[in-house]
Amino acid sequence: MKLGTLVASLPAKKATIYALDRGKVSRHAMSALAGDAIEAAENLRRWGVKPGARVGIYAPNSYRWLVYDLALIELGAVSVPFTSDFAGKLDRALLDKYQISLLLISTVSPQVPAKEPHIAYIDAENETVAAIPRDPCENDAGLLTLSFSSGSAGGLKGLEISREGVEATGPPIFDTIGMENSDRLLLFMPMSNFQQRNMCYSAIWYDFDLIITDYVQLMAGITTLHPTILVAPPMYFQMIYTRFVNFPQFKKAAWTFLGNLLSFIPIPRLRRALAEILFGEFYRQFGGRMRLLITGMAPIKRDVATFFAKMQLPLCETYGLMETGSLTYRPANSKKFGSVGKPVPGVGLEFTEDGEIIVRRETSLTKRYFQSVEGENERTFIAPGRIATGDIGKLDRDGYLYLLGRKKELIVTSGGNKIHPELVESELAGCPDIAQAAVFLKPGGVTLAAVIVLNHPENQEARARTRDFVRSMTTTQAAQIGNVIFAEAGFSVDNGMLRPNMKLDRRAIAAKHNLH
């Protein structure tokens, strides 16, 4: 995948870009995308954007977002997409801090500054636009984009993503997944997340259809535009599984029995055809053409993966970091539930004495951090071709990787016991009444505290069953839960309990429940 030829390759492509924006669907042939990207590049040149200049983007997902992103690639500029964390903060001082020459916004961008000459619309006519003259930044040679990511310890990390890194790390995972020309991939996470844009590049390179929308219109995008591949965080699939858990007992038992029965049919196509008839309610929510579900923002719960396999629409998993690119893949035909798969070609894994995963890769996605806590560059990019992930894991005898938790989140009790909270949370997820859980050790505490979100928070019987479940948990780690706290509301990005990447914000949850 050569980024420099993306726009030039578009006229020969046969696929279509679909955009669902505020309830309206637009269709764009790849050849039309080429013309729009070239026109946008001319706009950027006329506004004073030169190769190597940093250009900020702050806008919701849209076709025009992709157009201007490709134009910046064509021009050789460095894109700087701002996440929702920057709402109301994009003043001149912040643009100076990051050496931004021009800021691209949408007519519907939330909390944007007053329209000044160095700000341009991507979806409306512009009158006077003039980029801020700046000298090229010293370390920007070869960069594609500067990307912001929520750090596991709180705050925003800034990563330098190189063109070489994208070209080297994209094909191994996309080839392993097995994208086909007949595929239609739906994207709904913010395009400020680089992985979303990387999938846009793969759609162009491999010539398959792409649907661009946002999470508010996700269900409409699925049912209206019928994707074949959906990449979504574990939370989305957990939500679907929770609906099954909340079925009446007779219906849940019937689906479980039929799902088990289907597993004895040796022909995959026949299993799938029968499943579509038996579980029509389940399949309709995926639009009728779905062939592949993929998650990878965090490990999926084993019960959820097993459920989707019984429904004959297996949930595949991938594991990777912004620093490294995608590293592993567990395909649809794998029954290694709980694993995130085997390493993709070109990726080697080794482990430190405490189990931290070290990645060996000739070219990684990220060159370094341009914004991080002190010493994080040295702790992460430990040597050429070697990156410390901060994740604890292990390989089984078949070469499948299992994630045990984050090194920074390891709990050490006063007695010296080491506890991975993710493992305890995974065991808690086996309780049908529990939707979400987070485990902590309060400073000075002896036993763990579990903050639990129930499927039915007001149901006192569910609370009693949950307490009984916790008492019955058998692992050494889980047996140390001494305090169960029922959260009033689910963990979400909107209430600050989840980070934008849909992972738990442990600091926020601990502060909310006085566990810090």
C-alpha positions as CSV (number, residue, x, y, z in Angstrom):
1,M,0.0,0.0,0.0
2,K,1.7,3.2,-1.2
3,L,0.2,6.3,0.2
4,G,1.7,8.5,-2.5
5,T,-0.2,6.7,-5.2
6,L,-3.6,6.5,-3.4
7,V,-5.2,9.4,-5.3
8,A,-3.6,8.5,-8.6
9,S,-5.0,4.9,-8.3
10,L,-8.6,6.0,-7.7
11,P,-9.8,6.4,-11.3
12,A,-9.1,2.7,-12.0
13,K,-11.1,1.5,-8.9
14,K,-14.6,0.2,-9.2
15,A,-15.8,0.5,-5.6
16,T,-18.1,3.1,-4.1
17,I,-17.9,5.4,-1.0
18,Y,-21.2,5.7,0.8
19,A,-21.7,8.5,3.4
20,L,-24.6,8.6,5.8
21,D,-24.7,12.2,7.1
22,R,-27.6,13.6,9.1
23,G,-29.9,10.9,7.7
24,K,-29.0,11.4,4.1
25,V,-27.1,8.9,2.0
26,S,-24.6,10.1,-0.7
27,R,-22.8,7.9,-3.1
28,H,-19.4,8.6,-4.6
29,A,-17.5,6.6,-7.2
30,M,-13.8,6.3,-6.6
31,S,-13.2,8.2,-9.8
32,A,-15.3,11.1,-8.4
33,L,-13.3,10.9,-5.1
34,A,-10.1,11.4,-7.1
35,G,-11.4,14.6,-8.7
36,D,-12.7,15.9,-5.4
37,A,-9.3,15.2,-3.7
38,I,-7.4,16.9,-6.4
39,E,-9.6,19.9,-6.3
40,A,-9.2,20.1,-2.5
41,A,-5.4,19.9,-2.9
42,E,-5.6,22.9,-5.2
43,N,-7.6,24.7,-2.6
44,L,-5.0,24.0,0.0
45,R,-2.2,25.2,-2.3
46,R,-4.1,28.4,-3.0
47,W,-4.6,29.0,0.7
48,G,-0.8,28.7,1.3
49,V,-0.4,25.2,2.5
50,K,3.0,23.8,1.5
51,P,4.5,20.3,1.6
52,G,5.4,19.5,5.2
53,A,3.0,22.1,6.7
54,R,0.8,20.9,9.6
55,V,-2.9,21.2,8.9
56,G,-5.5,20.6,11.7
57,I,-8.8,18.9,11.1
58,Y,-11.7,19.2,13.5
59,A,-15.0,17.9,12.1
60,P,-17.5,15.0,12.4
61,N,-17.2,12.0,10.1
62,S,-18.1,12.8,6.5
63,Y,-17.2,12.2,2.9
64,R,-15.5,15.6,2.8
65,W,-13.3,14.6,5.8
66,L,-11.9,11.8,3.6
67,V,-11.6,14.1,0.6
68,Y,-9.4,16.6,2.5
69,D,-7.4,13.9,4.2
70,L,-6.5,12.4,0.8
71,A,-5.7,16.0,-0.4
72,L,-3.2,16.5,2.4
73,I,-1.6,13.1,1.6
74,E,-1.4,14.2,-2.1
75,L,0.1,17.5,-1.1
76,G,2.7,16.0,1.3
77,A,1.3,18.0,4.3
78,V,1.0,16.6,7.8
79,S,-2.5,16.2,9.1
80,V,-3.3,16.9,12.8
81,P,-6.9,15.6,13.5
82,F,-8.2,17.0,16.8
83,T,-10.4,14.8,19.0
84,S,-13.5,15.8,20.9
85,D,-11.1,16.5,23.8
86,F,-10.3,19.8,22.1
87,A,-13.9,21.1,21.9
88,G,-13.9,24.8,22.7
89,K,-10.1,24.9,23.0
90,L,-9.0,25.4,19.4
91,D,-7.8,29.0,19.8
92,R,-4.8,30.7,18.2
93,A,-2.6,29.8,21.2
94,L,-3.3,26.1,20.8
95,L,-2.7,26.2,17.1
96,D,0.6,27.9,17.8
97,K,1.5,25.2,20.3
98,Y,1.2,22.5,17.7
99,Q,2.5,24.7,14.9
100,I,-0.7,24.4,12.8
101,S,-0.7,26.5,9.6
102,L,-4.4,25.9,8.8
103,L,-7.4,24.5,10.6
104,L,-10.1,22.7,8.6
105,I,-13.5,22.6,10.1
106,S,-17.1,21.7,9.2
107,T,-20.2,23.8,9.3
108,V,-21.4,21.5,12.0
109,S,-18.1,21.2,14.0
110,P,-19.0,21.5,17.7
111,Q,-17.6,24.4,19.7
112,V,-15.4,25.9,17.1
113,P,-13.6,29.3,17.3
114,A,-14.8,32.3,15.3
115,K,-14.1,32.0,11.6
116,E,-10.7,33.6,11.0
117,P,-8.5,33.6,7.8
118,H,-6.5,30.6,9.0
119,I,-9.7,28.5,9.3
120,A,-11.4,26.9,6.3
121,Y,-14.6,24.9,5.8
122,I,-14.4,21.5,4.2
123,D,-18.1,21.4,3.4
124,A,-18.9,25.0,2.4
125,E,-17.6,27.9,0.3
126,N,-14.8,29.9,1.7
127,E,-14.1,33.6,1.0
128,T,-10.7,34.7,2.4
129,V,-8.4,31.9,3.6
130,A,-4.7,32.2,4.3
131,A,-2.5,29.7,6.1
132,I,-0.3,31.0,8.9
133,P,3.3,31.1,7.6
134,R,5.4,28.7,9.5
135,D,8.8,27.1,9.0
136,P,8.7,23.2,8.6
137,C,9.0,21.4,11.9
138,E,12.4,19.8,12.4
139,N,11.2,16.2,13.1
140,D,8.3,16.1,10.5
141,A,10.2,14.6,7.6
142,G,8.3,11.4,6.4
143,L,5.4,12.0,8.7
144,L,1.8,11.3,7.6
145,T,-0.1,12.5,10.7
146,L,0.1,13.6,14.3
147,S,-2.4,11.6,16.2
148,F,-3.9,12.1,19.7
149,S,-4.8,9.1,21.8
150,S,-6.2,8.7,25.3
151,G,-3.4,7.4,27.6
152,S,-4.3,4.6,30.0
153,A,-3.0,6.7,32.9
154,G,-5.1,9.7,31.9
155,G,-4.4,12.6,29.6
156,L,-3.7,12.7,25.9
157,K,-0.7,11.1,24.2
158,G,0.5,12.5,20.9
159,L,2.0,10.1,18.4
160,E,4.0,10.7,15.2
161,I,2.8,8.3,12.5
162,S,5.0,7.9,9.5
163,R,4.1,7.2,5.9
164,E,6.6,4.3,6.0
165,G,4.9,2.9,9.1
166,V,1.4,3.0,7.5
167,E,2.6,1.3,4.3
168,A,4.5,-1.4,6.2
169,T,1.9,-2.3,8.9
170,G,-1.4,-2.0,6.9
171,P,-1.1,-4.9,4.4
172,P,-0.2,-7.7,6.9
173,I,-3.5,-7.3,8.8
174,F,-5.7,-6.6,5.8
175,D,-4.2,-9.5,3.9
176,T,-4.7,-11.8,6.9
177,I,-8.4,-10.7,7.3
178,G,-9.0,-11.5,3.6
179,M,-10.7,-8.4,2.3
180,E,-12.6,-9.0,-1.0
181,N,-13.7,-6.7,-3.8
182,S,-17.4,-7.5,-3.0
183,D,-17.0,-6.4,0.6
184,R,-18.5,-3.2,2.1
185,L,-16.9,-2.0,5.3
186,L,-18.7,0.3,7.7
187,L,-16.8,2.9,9.8
188,F,-18.5,4.8,12.6
189,M,-15.9,5.6,15.1
190,P,-14.4,9.2,14.8
191,M,-12.1,9.6,11.9
192,S,-9.8,11.5,14.2
193,N,-8.9,8.0,15.4
194,F,-6.1,7.0,12.9
195,Q,-7.2,3.4,12.7
196,Q,-10.5,4.5,11.1
197,R,-8.6,6.5,8.4
198,N,-6.2,3.5,7.9
199,M,-9.2,1.4,7.0
200,C,-10.3,4.1,4.5
201,Y,-6.9,3.7,2.8
202,S,-7.3,-0.1,2.7
203,A,-10.7,0.3,1.1
204,I,-9.1,2.4,-1.7
205,W,-6.1,0.1,-2.0
206,Y,-8.0,-3.2,-2.1
207,D,-11.0,-1.7,-4.0
208,F,-14.0,-2.5,-1.8
209,D,-16.9,-0.4,-0.8
210,L,-16.7,1.9,2.2
211,I,-19.5,3.3,4.4
212,I,-18.7,6.4,6.5
213,T,-21.1,7.5,9.2
214,D,-21.0,8.1,13.0
215,Y,-22.1,6.2,16.1
216,V,-25.5,8.0,16.3
217,Q,-26.4,6.7,12.9
218,L,-24.8,3.3,13.2
219,M,-28.0,1.2,13.1
220,A,-29.4,3.2,10.3
221,G,-26.1,2.7,8.4
222,I,-26.3,-1.0,8.9
223,T,-29.9,-1.5,7.9
224,T,-29.8,1.0,5.0
225,L,-26.5,0.3,3.4
226,H,-26.0,-3.4,4.2
227,P,-22.3,-3.7,5.1
228,T,-20.4,-7.1,4.9
229,I,-17.8,-6.2,7.5
230,L,-18.2,-4.3,10.8
231,V,-15.3,-3.2,13.0
232,A,-16.6,-2.1,16.4
233,P,-15.5,-1.9,20.1
234,P,-16.3,-4.7,22.5
235,M,-19.0,-2.5,24.1
236,Y,-21.1,-2.7,21.0
237,F,-21.1,-6.5,20.9
238,Q,-21.6,-6.7,24.6
239,M,-24.8,-4.6,24.2
240,I,-26.2,-7.1,21.7
241,Y,-25.3,-10.0,24.0
242,T,-27.0,-8.2,26.9
243,R,-30.3,-8.2,24.9
244,F,-30.0,-12.0,24.6
245,V,-29.3,-12.3,28.3
246,N,-32.5,-10.3,29.0
247,F,-34.6,-12.6,26.9
248,P,-37.4,-14.5,28.7
249,Q,-35.9,-17.8,30.0
250,F,-37.7,-20.0,27.6
251,K,-36.5,-18.0,24.6
252,K,-33.0,-17.9,25.8
253,A,-33.0,-21.6,26.4
254,A,-34.4,-22.3,22.9
255,W,-31.7,-20.2,21.2
256,T,-29.0,-21.8,23.2
257,F,-30.3,-25.3,22.4
258,L,-30.6,-24.5,18.7
259,G,-27.2,-22.9,18.6
260,N,-25.6,-26.0,20.1
261,L,-27.5,-28.1,17.6
262,L,-26.3,-26.2,14.6
263,S,-22.7,-26.9,15.6
264,F,-23.2,-30.6,14.6
265,I,-23.9,-29.6,11.0
266,P,-20.6,-30.1,9.1
267,I,-21.3,-27.7,6.2
268,P,-20.6,-24.0,7.2
269,R,-22.9,-22.5,4.5
270,L,-25.8,-24.7,5.6
271,R,-25.2,-23.8,9.2
272,R,-25.3,-20.1,8.3
273,A,-28.4,-20.5,6.2
274,L,-30.3,-22.3,8.9
275,A,-29.1,-19.8,11.5
276,E,-30.5,-16.9,9.4
277,I,-33.9,-18.6,9.5
278,L,-33.9,-19.6,13.1
279,F,-32.4,-16.4,14.5
280,G,-33.9,-13.9,12.1
281,E,-34.3,-11.3,14.8
282,F,-30.5,-11.5,15.5
283,Y,-29.5,-11.3,11.8
284,R,-31.8,-8.4,10.8
285,Q,-29.9,-6.0,13.1
286,F,-26.8,-6.7,10.9
287,G,-28.4,-5.7,7.6
288,G,-28.6,-9.0,5.9
289,R,-25.2,-9.2,4.2
290,M,-22.8,-9.3,7.2
291,R,-20.0,-11.9,6.8
292,L,-17.4,-10.7,9.3
293,L,-17.5,-9.0,12.7
294,I,-14.2,-7.7,14.1
295,T,-13.3,-6.2,17.4
296,G,-10.0,-5.2,18.8
297,M,-10.1,-2.1,21.0
298,A,-10.0,-4.3,24.1
299,P,-10.3,-8.1,24.7
300,I,-13.9,-9.4,24.2
301,K,-15.6,-11.4,26.9
302,R,-15.5,-15.1,26.3
303,D,-19.2,-15.5,26.8
304,V,-19.9,-12.8,24.1
305,A,-17.6,-14.5,21.6
306,T,-19.1,-17.9,22.2
307,F,-22.6,-16.5,21.8
308,F,-21.8,-15.0,18.4
309,A,-20.2,-18.3,17.3
310,K,-23.4,-20.2,18.2
311,M,-25.4,-17.7,16.1
312,Q,-23.1,-18.6,13.2
313,L,-21.8,-15.1,12.9
314,P,-18.4,-15.4,14.6
315,L,-16.7,-12.5,16.2
316,C,-13.1,-12.1,15.2
317,E,-10.5,-10.4,17.2
318,T,-7.4,-8.4,16.5
319,Y,-4.9,-6.8,18.9
320,G,-2.6,-3.9,18.3
321,L,-1.5,-0.5,19.5
322,M,-1.2,2.9,17.9
323,E,2.6,2.6,18.5
324,T,2.9,-0.7,16.6
325,G,0.0,-1.2,14.3
326,S,-2.2,-4.3,14.3
327,L,-0.2,-7.3,15.7
328,T,-2.5,-10.4,15.9
329,Y,-5.7,-11.8,14.4
330,R,-8.1,-14.5,15.6
331,P,-10.1,-15.6,12.5
332,A,-13.8,-16.7,12.2
333,N,-13.0,-20.4,12.2
334,S,-10.9,-20.2,15.5
335,K,-12.5,-21.5,18.7
336,K,-9.7,-20.0,20.8
337,F,-12.2,-17.8,22.7
338,G,-10.3,-15.6,25.1
339,S,-7.4,-15.3,22.7
340,V,-6.7,-12.3,20.5
341,G,-5.1,-14.6,17.8
342,K,-1.8,-15.3,16.3
343,P,0.8,-12.7,15.2
344,V,0.4,-11.5,11.6
345,P,3.4,-11.8,9.2
346,G,6.3,-9.6,10.2
347,V,5.4,-9.5,13.9
348,G,7.5,-11.2,16.6
349,L,6.6,-11.3,20.2
350,E,8.8,-11.8,23.3
351,F,8.0,-11.4,27.0
352,T,9.9,-9.9,29.9
353,E,10.2,-11.6,33.3
354,D,7.0,-10.0,34.5
355,G,5.1,-11.0,31.3
356,E,5.1,-7.7,29.5
357,I,4.7,-8.1,25.7
358,I,7.6,-6.8,23.7
359,V,7.0,-6.4,19.9
360,R,9.6,-7.0,17.4
361,R,8.8,-5.3,14.1
362,E,11.1,-3.9,11.5
363,T,8.9,-0.9,10.9
364,S,6.2,0.2,13.3
365,L,3.3,2.5,12.8
366,T,4.6,5.3,15.2
367,K,8.0,6.9,15.3
368,R,7.8,8.4,18.7
369,Y,5.6,10.4,21.1
370,F,5.5,14.2,20.6
371,Q,3.4,14.5,23.7
372,S,3.6,12.1,26.7
373,V,4.6,11.9,30.3
374,E,8.3,12.2,31.0
375,G,10.3,9.1,30.1
376,E,7.5,7.4,28.2
377,N,9.4,7.5,24.9
378,E,12.3,5.7,26.4
379,R,10.1,3.1,28.2
380,T,8.1,2.3,25.0
381,F,10.5,2.6,22.1
382,I,13.2,0.6,23.8
383,A,15.4,-0.1,20.8
384,P,15.2,0.0,17.0
385,G,12.5,-2.5,16.0
386,R,11.5,-3.3,19.6
387,I,8.5,-1.7,21.4
388,A,7.3,-2.3,24.9
389,T,3.5,-2.6,24.9
390,G,2.7,-2.2,28.6
391,D,0.4,-5.2,28.3
392,I,0.9,-8.5,30.1
393,G,0.3,-11.6,28.1
394,K,1.2,-15.2,27.2
395,L,1.3,-17.5,24.2
396,D,-0.2,-20.9,24.3
397,R,1.4,-24.0,22.6
398,D,-0.4,-23.2,19.4
399,G,1.0,-19.6,19.2
400,Y,-2.2,-17.8,20.2
401,L,-1.8,-14.7,22.4
402,Y,-3.8,-14.2,25.6
403,L,-3.9,-10.8,27.2
404,L,-3.8,-10.8,31.0
405,G,-4.0,-7.0,31.7
406,R,-2.1,-3.7,31.7
407,K,1.2,-3.6,33.5
408,K,0.3,-0.1,35.0
409,E,-3.0,-1.4,36.3
410,L,-1.6,-4.4,38.2
411,I,-2.8,-4.4,41.8
412,V,-0.4,-5.3,44.5
413,T,-2.0,-6.0,47.9
414,S,-0.4,-5.3,51.2
415,G,0.4,-9.0,51.4
416,G,2.4,-8.8,48.1
417,N,-0.2,-10.6,46.0
418,K,-0.3,-9.4,42.4
419,I,-3.8,-9.2,40.8
420,H,-4.7,-8.4,37.3
421,P,-8.0,-6.5,37.5
422,E,-9.0,-7.4,34.0
423,L,-9.0,-11.1,34.9
424,V,-11.3,-10.5,37.8
425,E,-13.5,-8.3,35.6
426,S,-13.6,-11.0,33.0
427,E,-14.8,-13.5,35.6
428,L,-17.4,-11.1,36.8
429,A,-18.7,-10.8,33.3
430,G,-19.8,-14.5,33.6
431,C,-22.7,-13.3,35.7
432,P,-25.7,-12.8,33.5
433,D,-26.9,-9.8,35.6
434,I,-23.7,-7.9,35.1
435,A,-23.3,-5.5,32.2
436,Q,-20.0,-3.9,33.2
437,A,-17.5,-4.1,36.0
438,A,-14.3,-2.5,37.3
439,V,-12.1,-3.7,40.1
440,F,-10.0,-1.6,42.5
441,L,-7.9,-1.8,45.6
442,K,-8.6,1.2,47.7
443,P,-5.4,2.7,49.2
444,G,-4.9,1.1,52.6
445,G,-7.6,-1.5,51.8
446,V,-7.1,-5.2,52.3
447,T,-9.7,-6.6,49.9
448,L,-10.8,-5.6,46.4
449,A,-13.8,-3.4,45.6
450,A,-15.9,-4.1,42.5
451,V,-17.9,-1.4,40.9
452,I,-20.7,-3.1,39.0
453,V,-23.2,-2.0,36.4
454,L,-26.3,-4.2,36.3
455,N,-28.4,-4.9,33.2
456,H,-31.4,-3.9,35.4
457,P,-29.9,-1.5,38.1
458,E,-33.2,-1.2,40.1
459,N,-33.8,-4.9,40.4
460,Q,-33.1,-6.0,44.0
461,E,-33.2,-9.7,43.1
462,A,-30.5,-9.0,40.5
463,R,-28.4,-7.3,43.2
464,A,-28.8,-10.4,45.4
465,R,-27.9,-12.8,42.6
466,T,-24.8,-10.7,41.8
467,R,-23.7,-10.8,45.5
468,D,-24.2,-14.6,45.5
469,F,-22.2,-14.8,42.3
470,V,-19.3,-12.8,43.7
471,R,-19.2,-15.0,46.8
472,S,-19.1,-18.1,44.6
473,M,-16.2,-17.0,42.4
474,T,-13.4,-19.5,42.9
475,T,-10.2,-18.0,41.6
476,T,-7.7,-16.7,44.2
477,Q,-7.9,-13.2,42.7
478,A,-11.7,-13.1,42.6
479,A,-12.0,-14.4,46.1
480,Q,-10.5,-11.2,47.4
481,I,-13.5,-9.1,46.5
482,G,-14.8,-7.7,49.8
483,N,-16.9,-4.8,48.7
484,V,-19.5,-4.7,45.9
485,I,-20.6,-1.2,44.8
486,F,-23.6,-0.9,42.3
487,A,-23.1,2.0,40.0
488,E,-26.2,4.2,39.3
489,A,-25.5,4.4,35.6
490,G,-23.5,2.5,33.0
491,F,-20.0,3.4,32.1
492,S,-20.0,5.6,28.9
493,V,-18.0,8.2,27.1
494,D,-20.7,10.7,27.7
495,N,-20.4,10.4,31.5
496,G,-16.6,10.2,31.5
497,M,-16.4,6.6,32.7
498,L,-15.1,5.4,29.4
499,R,-12.3,6.9,27.4
500,P,-12.9,7.8,23.7
501,N,-11.4,4.5,22.7
502,M,-14.2,2.8,24.7
503,K,-11.9,1.5,27.4
504,L,-12.5,2.0,31.1
505,D,-11.4,5.3,32.6
506,R,-10.3,3.8,35.9
507,R,-9.3,7.1,37.4
508,A,-12.7,8.6,36.7
509,I,-14.6,5.5,38.0
510,A,-12.4,5.4,41.2
511,A,-13.0,9.1,41.8
512,K,-16.7,8.7,41.3
513,H,-17.0,6.0,43.9
514,N,-14.4,7.3,46.4
515,L,-11.8,4.5,45.6
516,H,-8.8,6.7,44.8
